[in-house]
Amino acid sequence: MAHELTSTPPTAALATPCDSSVEWWRDAVIYQVYVRSFADSDGDGIGDLRGARERLAHVAGLGADAVWLTPFYASPQADGGYDVADYRAVDPVFGDLADADDLVRAAHALGLRVIVDIVPNHTSARHPWFEAALAGVGRDRYVFRPGRGPGGAEPPNDWESVFGGPAWTRVDDGTWYLHLFAPEQPDLNWKNEQVRAEFDSVLRFWLDLGVDGFRIDVAHGMVKAEGLPDIGHGQQAKLIGIQRLPFFDQDGVHEIHRHWRRLLESYGPDRIGVAEAWAPTPERLALYVRPNELHQAFNFQFLNCVWDAAALRAVVEESLRATASVGAPTTWVLSNHDVVRHTTRYGSLARARAAALLMLALPGSAYVYQGEELGLPEVTDLPGELRQDPAFLRGDGQDGLRDGCRVPLPWSAEGPSYGFGPAGSWLPQPPEWADLSVAAQTGDPGSTLELYRAALRIRRDHPALGAGDGVEWLDAPEGVLAFRRRSASGDVVVALNTGAREAALTLPEPGSLLLSSASRTDEEGAGAGARPASTGPVLPSPAGESAPAAAGARTARVPAESSVWWAI
């Protein structure tokens, strides 16, 4: 975007994913790579594109269909790369454009599609456009307004930054500019035709390089209400996703998304747009995925749901009903780079594993955040001087603790960064992560990694899982939710027990075990009400046993705080 670039990618990626399904996204498992924390190839302690490329085999071996990369563009890194200074250049800390091209080709050769982040709500304050705007040139590309009160000394309205504090900063000539996030991230004015045309060009640049789609950051935020009206009260960040705000979820964003859908389709029917959209209801969220808009939207209602069977069922029902009304797939996500990891959020690894099997059994597309397949917890004791989340130093906004879910991955049990790179890592890894590393868990039938691998393998092989758009709810004891997924080649029953005691479930037909989040040892002790450690998956034994439902039986046991899949 900087300098009105018209250059083209080094090559047009000719390699194509192995899966030629046109609507591949409807039941895809998409693995999120937070580039800075995934793999470091050059020893500077920061993950990069070459490191990510070298570790793609892990993602493919896990069973994912696509990889989503967080921003790697040229940036001062005031907000982890979400402050972009040049949308067509790779930041040197992550590599160069050839590395991006190599990664796309390598992913396609492994059968993985590639989704990249695009950040259209704001740029970096060091973007050439904003630097020119400060000098009085092209200021209409951003949102500048005169202040209120004597001498214009007060902000133009009462809007607050998501990160805390005012959403306005005053410049030398006395006017104010809008930044819904950090002051280093000035909001663009999407009424300006230059802004719209430039992003068309940026999208085409990356599509020409071969990417398969875009995750659209703040897809709900590009259009602001006419007149920029006051909200009337503070702590506005706490209202996001609860009520409509004059700077989020305005109807005008949909015209932009409809235009982008046409642009994506000009490259073929398999390039997609994914909305990071906070909306107050599932019905509002469904507007983003109407047939002529984006292909997916993140389901934050599911991510934010508490550990309760009735609440989870209500969210699943509401989500499926809303997306079905527009013919779109539902997405399911438990963790990402902006929230506390769900192992910590739910209070135990047992619950995190159970929630994963629930997510992967539901109809639609699932997103897996790097490290959740290892059962990584949130790192809650990072020293303040090492934190880089811009919200950490500001008040009344986000909690400022996003660094805890961004600690670099452990790949091995040894070395200065547990295999993350040849030296240290930009955030310290807890010593106990050696035992949670990819190497330590690989081949261990009791590991969370092998549970995810088994779940994704079964999901891919069994037509009743993932595909489709609905579930058939079954009667279940209090604290348990259970449903049936149907297919022509056989059905699957899924149960989640949120209680602290084992529960009995009557299957609609005799069933045999596919997978359980509890270990076989856990099951044997759960009948007395013990909370299972849930250290490993339960799979049918070589002898053909099918516990927790004996062969031909209709009564099955659901261990405490676990999920179970049966074939019927």
MOZI-V270931 format. One record per run of one state. SS is the DSSP state (hx for helix, st for strand, lp for the rest). FROM is the first residue (numbers start at 1). TO is the last residue. If there is no record, write none. Layout:
ss | from | to
SS | FROM | TO
SS | FROM | TO
This chain:
ss | from | to
lp | 1 | 1
hx | 2 | 4
lp | 5 | 23
hx | 24 | 27
lp | 28 | 28
st | 29 | 33
lp | 34 | 34
hx | 35 | 37
lp | 38 | 48
hx | 49 | 54
lp | 55 | 55
hx | 56 | 62
lp | 63 | 65
st | 66 | 69
lp | 70 | 72
st | 73 | 75
lp | 76 | 83
st | 84 | 90
lp | 91 | 96
hx | 97 | 109
lp | 110 | 112
st | 113 | 119
lp | 120 | 121
st | 122 | 122
lp | 123 | 127
hx | 128 | 134
lp | 135 | 138
hx | 139 | 141
st | 142 | 142
lp | 143 | 143
st | 144 | 145
lp | 146 | 147
st | 148 | 148
lp | 149 | 149
hx | 150 | 152
lp | 153 | 153
st | 154 | 154
lp | 155 | 159
st | 160 | 160
lp | 161 | 165
st | 166 | 166
lp | 167 | 167
st | 168 | 170
lp | 171 | 175
st | 176 | 178
lp | 179 | 186
st | 187 | 188
lp | 189 | 192
hx | 193 | 209
lp | 210 | 212
st | 213 | 217
lp | 218 | 235
hx | 236 | 239
lp | 240 | 244
st | 245 | 245
lp | 246 | 247
st | 248 | 248
lp | 249 | 252
hx | 253 | 265
lp | 266 | 271
st | 272 | 275
lp | 276 | 281
hx | 282 | 289
lp | 290 | 295
st | 296 | 297
lp | 298 | 299
hx | 300 | 303
lp | 304 | 308
hx | 309 | 324
lp | 325 | 330
st | 331 | 333
lp | 334 | 341
hx | 342 | 345
lp | 346 | 348
hx | 349 | 361
lp | 362 | 364
st | 365 | 369
lp | 370 | 371
hx | 372 | 374
lp | 375 | 383
hx | 384 | 386
lp | 387 | 389
hx | 390 | 393
lp | 394 | 401
hx | 402 | 405
lp | 406 | 430
hx | 431 | 436
lp | 437 | 437
hx | 438 | 441
lp | 442 | 447
hx | 448 | 461
lp | 462 | 471
st | 472 | 473
lp | 474 | 479
st | 480 | 485
lp | 486 | 491
st | 492 | 497
lp | 498 | 502
st | 503 | 506
lp | 507 | 511
st | 512 | 516
lp | 517 | 519
hx | 520 | 526
lp | 527 | 537
st | 538 | 538
lp | 539 | 554
st | 555 | 558
lp | 559 | 561
st | 562 | 567
lp | 568 | 568
